[in-house]
Amino acid sequence: MKKLFLIGTLFLFNGCFLESPDKKNGKFLEDVVNLEEFNSAFDDYNSDLPYNRYGQTHLIFSSKRYNKDFLNLVYFNAELTYNKDLALRKFSGNGAVKYDFAEYGALSSLASRANGDFNVYGPKSLSFSQDLVSYGDGAKDLLLFYADDSQGDMEIKYIRSNKDGITGPEKFSLLNSPQDDGYPSFSHYGDKVYFSSNREGSFDIYELSIPRKESERITVESLVSPKDYQLRKIEELSGAHDDKCPYFYNNTLVFVSDRPDGQGGFDIYYSKLEAGKWSKPVNAGSRINTPHNEYRPILPTLTHFSYPLMLFSSDRPSGKGGYDLYMTGLKEDF
């Protein structure tokens, strides 16, 4: 009986973030919600919402609000709230602060270091202790990937933070070409990197495959400079039009395309990886897409949700101006 009580107590402490079915784990967000607290009258897009466990998180995105001539990264402490409706807000400071803020505490400094008198696109944070399955003595590295056009064409870069401090930016040379390359996204096992490039004319989606042995410890070096790899254009997802901004989570890849079967402008599409094959891309439909542009969708790592929550940008006229950030559920059959 004591053993059962102890197990139940441990479950309550370790699983308390699941809460009740009508909160974090539950009701599908059908509405498309404008993230008003974060948006401005200037372009706001290309967001990143790091790993979240308790509702407290960080939001990083590109904006022209400070440097009016260029898109630079801005950073906010944020929190998901689960009262009457699901919402993403600036962190109020009320209640206990969870360790996630400390875990990702360097992100503000990393974002500032990426900025300059040039455009910065597509931030993607990567914590080796949270976002990747890394066996053995897991690295404590925190990386911020992005692309900038400081030398003309877009190049993918990263900045690194660990116990020795902050280093970078460094070029992710393996992904770059003489053309535009951007929007890297990573598999949970660190064996796949997805990004978009116009190296063959129009923008297409590419995949970097890194062979990994079972129970292999992932390091920064084995991720950005692997000794063995394969790089290919994903023909099943790419076409004659522009296919951009891939984001991969839980075998689902979301991206945008201006292919002619959409609602107009760039639309959001998604595809599922099953038995090593990509399903035919599905348009997210008129609930999400509009005759205007929808851009850079992301599926944050929210393992306690029963559906994929999606953040994206759009220049639809209902926003504050230019591109605004929005939030909705991608699909219910998750």
Order of alpha helices (4+ residues) and beta strands (2+ residues): alpha-beta-beta-beta-beta-beta-alpha-alpha-beta-beta-beta-beta-beta-beta-beta-alpha-beta-beta-beta-beta-beta-beta-beta-beta-beta
